[in-house]
Amino acid sequence: LIDYLTALRDADVNEITKDIWKIEQLDIQVKQDLIRPRKTISFTGISQPELKEEIKKAVYFQLRIESLETVKKELTAIRRFSRYLNEHKKNVKSCADFDRTIIEEYLVYMKTEDTGTKRYRSEITRLRSILNMVADIYQYPQAKDLILNRDIPPNIKAEFKVYSDAELKRFNEFLVKVDIQTARVMTIHQMLGTRISDTLTLQTDCLMEQNGEVLIRIYQMKTHFYEKPISQELAALIKEAIRYREKEHGKGKYIFTSLSDPSKPMKYATVQQKITDKIYQENLRDDKGEYFGFGSHMYRHIYGMKLAEMHVDDWTI
């Protein structure tokens, strides 16, 4: 009843004037990850009314050029900044009030007091992106490029993690114990070397033949589609997955489908839960004796590492 009355109240209200936007109600095409779908964008964590309105307009423009996930991370950065302003700079109400001193004091604060974020470099980069968009839209030259390149620390080189051959063999032997379509997802995911979002959004018409080779078309969320040759064995596995999809759910766009809506791709959370539950049920351990973690991106690392060991050139990898 509350949802119905709220929808009725807001029926003639422009979506971008609200503090919580329903993505499907926006008049622009929002690019988002189909396997981790979002329904709303919230501005409720921004305390300053003028700043909130400026950020809304900036986000509206950002959504035309950036993915929803990127914009939501920028909003996380601006919410943290808003909390700082509310506690330490109550006289600052708008981006028009910003200057370099405020930014420098905030950077010091983040380094010394607010150590809640583990991705300091990313946070500062995202904050700069959205503040510059506000400065461009509202013509605030004094607020443009307040965050300098030297404010952004260099990337910390992360440890490159892969499964050992023994772990990979152990995991693949374990895969036969999960349901057959999930096992196919994980096996195809390993053999393609793709991101999990690319694997889960494989389409039923992805296979084609050219000059005696089987090619697969892969749609990437982060870039565009591309085609590459695959083995006959992998093609056979994908064809079996397509037949299973058509038998269980009829013909449709995606090979691996959502449990609740076969017209949509399988959600990442579904795969994660199925694999993780089974890991604990089967007591599956890694080389250190700890439970296997569900690190779907590790297979992409392994794929790249194997190509490097085969002396494939860096550009191709």
Number of C-alpha atoms within 10 A of each C-alpha: 6 7 8 8 10 10 12 11 10 11 10 8 11 12 17 17 11 15 16 13 18 15 16 13 12 13 11 12 10 17 15 17 19 17 21 13 12 14 9 11 17 15 18 11 15 23 15 17 11 14 19 22 19 20 22 21 16 22 22 16 16 19 19 13 11 15 16 21 16 14 21 16 15 23 24 19 21 25 19 19 17 22 15 16 19 16 8 13 12 11 10 17 18 15 21 18 13 17 14 15 10 15 16 14 12 18 19 11 13 18 13 9 10 13 11 10 13 8 11 17 15 17 20 20 18 20 20 21 18 22 23 20 21 24 19 14 13 14 12 16 12 14 21 20 14 19 21 12 11 7 14 16 12 9 10 8 6 6 6 9 12 17 17 12 10 11 16 16 12 15 17 15 10 16 19 12 14 15 11 12 17 21 18 19 21 19 17 19 21 23 14 19 18 20 18 21 22 21 24 26 24 24 20 19 14 17 18 13 10 8 6 6 13 16 20 21 16 20 18 18 16 14 7 8 11 11 13 11 16 15 11 12 9 15 18 11 15 22 17 15 21 22 16 16 20 14 10 9 13 12 15 17 16 21 31 27 22 17 12 8 10 19 17 19 23 26 20 18 11 14 18 15 12 13 23 16 12 15 21 12 9 10 11 18 16 16 12 7 8 10 14 19 13 13 13 18 16 17 24 20 18 20 17 17 16 13 15 14 8 9 10 13 9 9 5 8 12
